Amino acid sequence: MPARRAAPRDLEEWADLYGGAGEHAAWQAVEEAFRKDDLEAAYALALRLGAGGAGAWLGLYRSIEAEALTRRRAARKPLAPGLELEYVDDEVGGLAPSIGRWTLEAADQAARRLGFDRLPPLLATVLTDEADAPWVPMRHGYCEPKERFFKICLPAYLADDPEDFRSAVRHEVAHALCLDAAGGRMAHWLEEAVAMVIGDECDPAALRKFGSGRWPWLDPRRLEDAFGEDRETPEGRDLVHRAYEQAGVLGSVLAERCGEAALGEVARRIGRTGFLRELAARLAGLGPEDPALRSVAGWGVRRLFREGWRRCLR
């Protein structure tokens, strides 16, 4: 007999009776519905639970809310096998055909530049205008793995500029390609390095800021941690911005050494890295990206960071 699915009342009781452990279990049920893209169920459960103790689940709550509000009013159309577009028709006006074309072109460009001959199953969602607000986490776009497909969510304001829209799609599709090829094992800083290059978002002025000492150059562990900073504070946003730009420097150095397709090959190599090689890398304070980078570029993580820093000093 299949296990009984938790009802909303069950979840509230778990949180009330078992404290933090019960709250965690309740939110795991919410997250499971979210990963299935069952947005109405996830939103209904999240509404009953609130944001959790000390707002611990606020980011997930807000993402669910943004996607659920969009889904309620959205149209959905296929663009190519395995690629669909979701949008609110009365908000994008007559731009829907153009948005579909931009999405398809940018997704194909990202795959081609990274050396992939196909995209993973993908849903591109233009979020409702209502979700174009400071309360939405990752409000300039994000990619998330769902069950059996990847979903990229894009803020509505991007539709006002075709180049910005295409850039954002390439960036998020690069995340989907890396997540798929590496099995979710790629370090965040390296994933962003790839996405920044493919999105053509690297700011040349960042080199001077790092080289002059105005922005500190972070080591791999500190750079990885920087992406998790609180983006609701000015200090946190500034640190995250610098983290993206440092990742962009690293990605640019790697792409210039080996070509953009090598960035995709690194993701594939991470996905194929065996247990013993990954264990050896982790014992050295690194991860599976180190042997993958060595096999593709001849440089490990520490050498790549040194070369990135050297580029800033030119």
C-alpha positions in Angstrom: 0.0 0.0 0.0 1.5 3.4 -0.9 2.3 5.8 1.9 -0.4 8.3 2.7 0.5 11.8 1.5 0.8 14.4 4.2 -2.2 16.7 4.5 -1.9 20.4 5.3 -3.1 19.8 8.8 -0.5 17.1 9.3 2.2 19.5 8.3 1.0 22.2 10.7 0.9 19.6 13.6 4.5 18.5 12.8 5.7 22.0 13.1 3.7 22.6 16.3 4.5 19.4 18.0 8.1 18.7 17.0 9.7 22.1 16.9 12.5 22.6 14.4 12.6 19.0 13.4 8.9 19.0 12.6 9.1 22.3 10.8 11.9 20.9 8.6 9.9 17.8 7.8 6.9 19.9 6.9 8.9 22.1 4.6 10.5 19.0 3.0 7.0 18.1 1.9 6.5 21.6 0.5 9.8 21.4 -1.4 8.9 18.0 -2.8 5.7 19.5 -4.4 7.7 22.4 -5.7 10.3 20.1 -7.3 7.4 18.3 -9.0 6.3 21.8 -10.3 3.0 21.2 -8.5 2.8 24.8 -7.7 -0.7 25.1 -6.3 -0.1 22.3 -3.8 3.3 23.8 -2.8 1.8 27.2 -2.4 -1.2 26.0 -0.4 1.1 24.1 2.0 3.5 27.0 2.3 0.7 29.5 3.1 -0.3 27.4 6.1 3.3 27.2 7.4 4.3 30.8 6.9 8.0 31.6 6.5 9.2 29.3 9.3 11.1 30.1 12.5 13.2 33.3 12.0 12.1 33.3 8.4 14.3 30.3 7.6 12.2 29.2 4.7 11.3 32.7 3.3 13.3 32.3 0.1 11.6 29.1 -0.9 8.2 30.6 0.2 8.7 33.6 -2.1 9.9 31.5 -5.1 6.9 29.3 -4.8 4.6 32.3 -4.6 6.1 34.0 -7.7 5.9 30.8 -9.7 2.4 30.0 -8.5 1.0 33.4 -9.3 2.5 33.2 -12.7 1.1 29.7 -13.4 -2.5 30.7 -12.5 -2.6 33.1 -15.4 0.0 31.7 -17.8 -0.2 30.4 -21.3 2.3 27.7 -22.4 3.5 26.8 -25.8 6.2 24.5 -27.2 9.2 26.1 -29.0 11.1 22.9 -30.0 11.1 19.3 -28.8 11.8 19.4 -25.1 11.7 23.2 -24.9 8.6 25.1 -23.7 7.8 28.7 -23.0 5.4 29.9 -20.2 4.2 33.5 -20.0 1.2 35.7 -19.1 -0.2 36.7 -22.4 -2.0 39.9 -21.3 1.2 41.2 -19.7 3.7 40.6 -22.5 1.2 42.1 -25.1 2.1 41.2 -28.6 5.6 40.2 -27.7 4.9 36.5 -27.2 6.1 35.4 -30.7 9.3 37.5 -30.3 9.9 36.2 -26.8 9.6 32.6 -28.1 12.1 33.3 -30.9 14.5 35.0 -28.5 14.3 32.0 -26.1 14.9 29.4 -28.8 17.8 31.3 -30.3 19.5 32.0 -27.0 19.0 28.4 -25.7 20.5 27.0 -29.0 23.4 29.4 -28.8 24.2 28.4 -25.2 24.2 24.7 -26.1 26.3 25.2 -29.2 28.9 27.4 -27.5 29.3 24.9 -24.7 29.7 22.0 -27.1 26.4 20.3 -26.4 24.4 18.8 -29.3 21.1 18.9 -27.4 19.3 20.7 -24.5 17.9 18.9 -21.5 14.1 19.1 -21.1 13.5 22.7 -20.3 10.7 25.1 -19.4 11.4 28.8 -19.7 9.0 30.9 -17.6 8.6 34.7 -17.8 7.3 35.5 -14.4 4.3 37.7 -13.9 4.7 41.5 -13.4 3.5 41.0 -9.9 6.7 39.0 -9.1 9.0 41.7 -10.5 9.6 43.0 -7.0 12.3 43.1 -4.3 10.7 40.3 -2.3 11.5 37.7 -5.1 14.8 35.8 -4.5 17.2 35.7 -7.4 15.0 38.4 -9.0 17.2 38.8 -12.1 16.6 35.2 -13.2 17.3 31.7 -11.9 17.5 28.0 -12.9 16.2 25.2 -10.8 16.1 21.4 -11.3 12.5 20.0 -11.3 11.6 16.3 -11.6 12.5 15.2 -15.1 13.2 18.8 -16.5 14.9 22.1 -15.7 13.1 25.3 -15.2 14.5 28.8 -15.9 12.5 31.7 -14.5 13.0 35.2 -15.9 11.7 38.5 -14.6 9.2 40.4 -16.8 11.3 43.5 -17.2 13.8 41.6 -19.4 11.2 41.4 -22.2 11.7 45.2 -22.7 15.2 44.6 -24.2 15.9 41.7 -26.6 19.6 41.6 -25.9 19.2 41.5 -22.1 16.6 38.8 -22.5 18.8 36.7 -24.7 21.7 37.2 -22.3 19.7 36.1 -19.3 18.4 33.0 -21.2 21.9 32.0 -22.2 23.1 32.4 -18.6 20.3 30.3 -17.1 20.4 27.6 -19.9 24.2 27.4 -19.2 23.2 26.5 -15.6 20.8 23.9 -16.8 23.4 22.3 -19.1 26.0 22.3 -16.3 23.6 20.9 -13.8 22.5 18.1 -16.2 26.0 17.2 -17.3 27.7 17.4 -13.9 24.8 15.8 -12.0 24.6 18.8 -9.7 28.2 18.2 -8.5 29.8 21.3 -10.0 30.9 24.0 -7.5 28.7 27.1 -7.5 31.6 29.4 -8.4 32.5 27.3 -11.5 28.9 27.1 -12.6 28.6 30.9 -12.4 32.0 31.2 -14.2 30.5 29.2 -17.1 27.2 31.1 -17.1 28.8 34.6 -16.9 30.9 33.8 -20.1 27.9 32.3 -22.0 25.7 35.2 -21.0 28.4 37.7 -22.2 28.0 39.5 -18.8 31.6 39.9 -17.7 32.4 43.6 -16.9 35.9 44.6 -18.2 36.1 47.2 -15.4 36.1 44.4 -12.9 39.7 43.5 -13.7 40.9 47.0 -12.6 38.8 46.8 -9.4 40.3 43.5 -8.4 43.8 44.4 -9.5 43.8 47.7 -7.6 42.6 46.0 -4.4 39.3 47.9 -4.4 37.6 44.5 -4.6 39.4 41.7 -2.7 40.3 38.6 -4.7 38.8 35.5 -2.9 40.1 32.0 -2.7 37.9 29.1 -3.9 36.3 28.4 -0.5 35.5 32.1 0.2 34.2 32.6 -3.3 31.9 29.7 -3.0 30.6 31.0 0.3 30.1 34.5 -1.1 27.2 33.3 -3.4 25.3 32.4 -0.2 25.4 35.9 1.3 22.2 37.6 2.3 21.1 39.6 -0.8 18.6 41.6 1.2 21.3 43.8 2.7 23.5 46.3 0.7 26.6 44.6 2.0 25.4 41.2 1.0 24.4 42.4 -2.5 27.8 44.0 -3.0 29.6 40.8 -2.0 27.5 38.7 -4.3 28.0 41.1 -7.2 31.8 40.9 -6.7 31.5 37.1 -6.5 29.8 37.0 -9.9 32.4 39.2 -11.4 35.3 37.2 -10.0 33.7 34.0 -11.4 33.4 35.8 -14.8 37.1 36.6 -14.7 37.9 32.9 -14.0 35.5 31.7 -16.8 37.0 34.2 -19.3 40.6 33.0 -18.5 39.6 29.4 -19.0 37.6 30.1 -22.2 40.6 32.0 -23.7 42.9 29.2 -22.8 40.8 26.3 -24.1 37.8 27.6 -25.9 34.2 28.0 -24.7 33.3 24.3 -25.5 35.9 23.3 -22.9 33.6 24.9 -20.3 31.0 22.3 -21.2 33.5 19.6 -21.3 34.6 20.4 -17.7 30.9 19.9 -16.6 30.8 16.5 -18.4 34.1 15.4 -16.8 32.8 16.3 -13.4 29.8 14.1 -14.1 32.1 11.2 -14.9 34.6 11.8 -12.0 34.9 8.6 -10.0 34.5 8.3 -6.3 38.2 7.8 -5.5 39.3 10.9 -7.6 36.6 13.0 -6.0 37.6 11.8 -2.6 41.2 12.7 -3.2 40.3 16.1 -4.3 38.0 16.7 -1.3 40.7 15.6 1.1 42.8 18.3 -0.5 40.1 20.9 0.2 38.8 21.0 -3.3 36.1 19.0 -5.2 35.5 17.1 -8.4 36.1 20.3 -10.5 39.8 20.0 -9.7 40.5 16.7 -11.6 38.0 17.8 -14.3 39.9 21.1 -14.9 43.2 19.3 -14.9 42.1 16.8 -17.5 40.6 19.5 -19.8 42.8 22.6 -19.3 45.9 21.2 -17.6 45.3 23.5 -14.6 43.8 22.6 -11.3 41.5 25.0 -9.3 44.4 26.7 -7.5 46.3 27.4 -10.7 43.1 28.8 -12.4 42.7 31.2 -9.5 46.3 32.3 -9.7 46.0 32.9 -13.4 42.7 34.8 -12.9 44.5 37.0 -10.3 47.4 37.5 -12.7 45.0 38.7 -15.4 43.7 41.4 -13.0 47.2 42.7 -12.4 48.0 43.4 -16.1 
